Amino acid sequence: MTTQIEIARHLDLSTRQIRELQSAGVLSKGATLDEARLAYIRRLREQAAGRAATNGLDLASERARLAKMQADKLEAELAAKRGDMISLTEAVMGWSDLVNAFRQKMLSLPVRASDSIPGITDRRNAERILTGMVYEALSELSRWKPDGTGESETEAEDNI
């Protein structure tokens, strides 16, 4: 059986490097000098070809990851040029404009609706009731969260 010291001398490496190669599975424990030399040469060839990991990095995987990132970036740029994609700023501004327009329409609703309700004699009282309902709805919507954790005033009152 060949020792780590003998393999290290034969390959011009330290015993620590031999242990690292063994733990990485490059060299098998109990390998002969010829087996160790062949395994080490194969490892060096893989590294030189860019297929083996060095310093914890697998160069082929890293190159593939970089190529994918570059392709994704180019695809996003082309989608933006075609108008298929907008920036986050544009999306936020668009939704903000939509929400503000919705709010204005809702706030104008009580005045318009109070005149449209048949059988109502006290239009001001109807407008006051409708305004309260609109404000309650807007307040509820202002607490809305994407995960659905916002609760309505009715739910909040029910929990008391």
N, C-alpha and C positions, 0 to 999 in steps of 0.2 A: 504494500500500500504506500502510495506517494504522500508525503506530508505537504502541508501548506507552504512550509519554508522551501522545500525543494521545488515546488511549482513556481513560487515567487521568484526564486533565483533563475529558473529556466526561462520565465517570461519577462524577466527584468522588471518585476513589480514588487510592491510591498506586500506583506502578509495581510495587512488591512484591506488592500485592494483585492486580494484573492478571496477573502471572506465576503466582501461586497459582491464579487462576481458569483460566488457560490449562493449567496442569499437571493441574488437576482435570477438564479437559475441558469446562468451562462455556463458555469463550471459545476460538474457534479462532484460531490464529496467522494473521495476514494478513486478519482480518475487517475489514469496513468499520465505520465508526462506527455506522451503523444496525443492522448485524448484531450488533455487540458490545452495543449498548443493548438490543436485543430479547432476546438470550441472557441478559443480566444481569437484566432485568426478569422473565423466566421463572424464573430461579433464585430471585429474591426471592419470587415468588409461591409456588413450591414450599416454600420455607422457612416462609413465613407460614402455609401450609396444613398444615405439620407433616409434609410428605412428603420433604423434602430433608435431607441431612446438614448438621449445623452442628457445628463444632468436632470433627469426626471421628465424630460420632454421627448415625446415621440414626434420626430420631425415630419414624418408623413402625415400624421394626424393634424399637426399644427398647420402644415401647408394646406391641407384639405379644409380646415376650419377657416383659414384666411381667405381661401378661394370662395368659400360659401358666403362669408361676410361681404366680400367684394361684390359677388353676384347679387346678394340681397340689397346692397346699397344701390347698385345700378338699377335693379328692378324698381326700387322705391323712387328713384329719380325719374325714371321713365314714366312710371304711373303718375307722378306729380305733373310731369310735362303734358301727359295726355288728359289731365284733369280728373283722373280716377282717384286721386288721393289729395287730401288737403292737409295743411299743417295743423298742429294742435291749437295754435293761436287763432287760426281761421275758424276752427270748429268751436272754440270757446266763444269767440265773438258772435258767430252765427247763432249759437244756442242762447247767448245772452240777449241778443236782439229779439229772438223768438219769445223768450220768457217775458221780456219787457212789453212786447206787443200784446201778449196774452193778458198780462196784468192790466194794461190800459183798457182792453176790451172788457175784461171782467168788472173793472171799476165803473165803466160807463153803463153797464147792464142794468143796475137798479133804476136809474132815471128812465131809461127807455122801456124797461119791462113794466114799471108801475103804471104807465099809461096804457099798456096793452092788456092788462088783466081785466077780463070782463067781470062785472059785479062788484068791483072795489069802489067804495065811495070815498075813502080817506087815502088819497094817493100818497100823501106825505108819510103816513104810517106804513104803507106798503113799501115805499122807497126805503124807509128806515130799516124795516125787517129784512128786505133784500140786501141792503148794504151790509148789515150785520152778518148775513149768511155768506156774502162774497168775501168779507174780511176774514171770517172764520176759515173758509176754504183756502184763501191765500196764505193765512198763517200756518195752516196745516201743511200746505205744499212747501212752505219755506223750511220746514223741519224735515222734509223728505231726505232720506239717504239712500244711495244705490243698493245697500244691503237690506233695505226695508225696515231699519230700526227706528225710524221716526214714527211717532204716534200722534194720532189726531187728538183734538181737545176732548172729543167724546170718549175716546179710549182712555185718555188721561183722567177724565172725571170718573169713569167706571172703575179705575184702579184705586181711587181714594177710599 
